[in-house]
Amino acid sequence: MTEQAEIRDGRMDDMAAVRSLLVETWHDTYDDLIGPGKVRQITDKWHSEDILARQVEMTDACFLVAEAPDAGIVGHAFAYPDGEGVFLSRLYVRPTAQGCGLGAQLLGDLTRRFPDVQQIHLEVEVNNVRAKTFYERHGFSVTGRVEHCGDEVGVPAFVMEKSFQSAG
Ligand SMILES: CC(C)(COP(=O)(O)OP(=O)(O)OC[C@H]1O[C@@H](n2cnc3c(N)ncnc32)[C@H](O)[C@@H]1OP(=O)(O)O)[C@@H](O)C(=O)NCCC(=O)NCCS
């Protein structure tokens, strides 16, 4: 359990901590599902500090971190506009901080950053039941399936989507 975390925009000097969060949380989540070797290969490819640094500078994207006074960066979310909607590329909470509402807070803050969005979509690994249930509780439903999550061969995923009514 961590003290109350503050959610804020990511900064360039957060990149090492965000990578560390992603590596730890990926191993915790996916080692049993796709194997630790594959996890290492993917996190090295997708979550290098260089790639994260390019993403934090994307002006149309939202790169959030949750920072706790006693534990540093304990959560992270990244999303960007994609076609008609927004693609939620990552939502990760450190294992020791999960189940305390941080994932819900990050998702809520991120959604508010895109007030005119028609829909948010994401891909979730088919055996990641906890995350799929989390998204369903937050109004997402499965709209399809891809065999190569994020173009990663042999990692099938559900496509999930949440639609928003326009206010007018
Ligand atoms: C999926 C994930 C982002 C959700 O974040 P989280 O902070 O754990 O989510 P929340 O705490 O908001 O809600 C999750 C659970 O805690 C419960 N919860 C919410 N607020 C709570 C609180 N204040 N106290 C206790 N439990 C709470 C919810 O009922 C929910 O129950 P569940 O364990 O049956 O799912 C997080 O668990 C995670 O990073 N998982 C591993 C990585 C992953 O799979 N990411 C998604 C990739 S697509």
The ligand as a Gaussian input file, in Angstrom:
#p B3LYP/6-31G(d) Opt

LIG

0 1
 C       -5.503000      -3.206000     -14.565000
 C       -4.919000      -2.132000     -13.632000
 C       -4.388000      -0.977000     -14.457000
 C       -6.031000      -1.629000     -12.732000
 O       -5.452000      -0.711000     -11.817000
 P       -5.755000      -0.800000     -10.252000
 O       -5.172000       0.382000      -9.605000
 O       -5.348000      -2.145000      -9.745000
 O       -7.338000      -0.681000     -10.350000
 P       -8.351000      -0.193000      -9.247000
 O       -7.774000      -0.305000      -7.892000
 O       -8.895000       1.098000      -9.700000
 O       -9.492000      -1.274000      -9.418000
 C       -9.107000      -2.626000      -9.482000
 C       -9.627000      -3.425000      -8.342000
 O       -9.493000      -2.827000      -7.069000
 C      -10.790000      -2.635000      -6.482000
 N      -10.728000      -1.316000      -5.856000
 C      -10.967000      -0.128000      -6.420000
 N      -10.812000       0.862000      -5.512000
 C      -10.452000       0.241000      -4.349000
 C      -10.141000       0.715000      -3.039000
 N      -10.190000       2.024000      -2.744000
 N       -9.758000      -0.203000      -2.113000
 C       -9.712000      -1.527000      -2.418000
 N      -10.009000      -2.007000      -3.623000
 C      -10.370000      -1.141000      -4.575000
 C      -11.762000      -2.726000      -7.598000
 O      -13.010000      -3.231000      -7.183000
 C      -11.068000      -3.707000      -8.531000
 O      -11.309000      -5.034000      -8.149000
 P      -10.592000      -6.292000      -8.848000
 O       -9.319000      -6.546000      -8.085000
 O      -11.540000      -7.403000      -8.691000
 O      -10.295000      -5.919000     -10.280000
 C       -3.803000      -2.697000     -12.715000
 O       -4.319000      -3.748000     -11.937000
 C       -2.581000      -3.153000     -13.456000
 O       -1.668000      -2.374000     -13.708000
 N       -2.541000      -4.432000     -13.821000
 C       -1.392000      -5.024000     -14.452000
 C       -1.110000      -4.421000     -15.785000
 C       -2.250000      -4.530000     -16.759000
 O       -2.813000      -5.606000     -16.935000
 N       -2.566000      -3.393000     -17.387000
 C       -3.565000      -3.340000     -18.425000
 C       -2.914000      -3.676000     -19.723000
 S       -4.070000      -3.632000     -21.072000

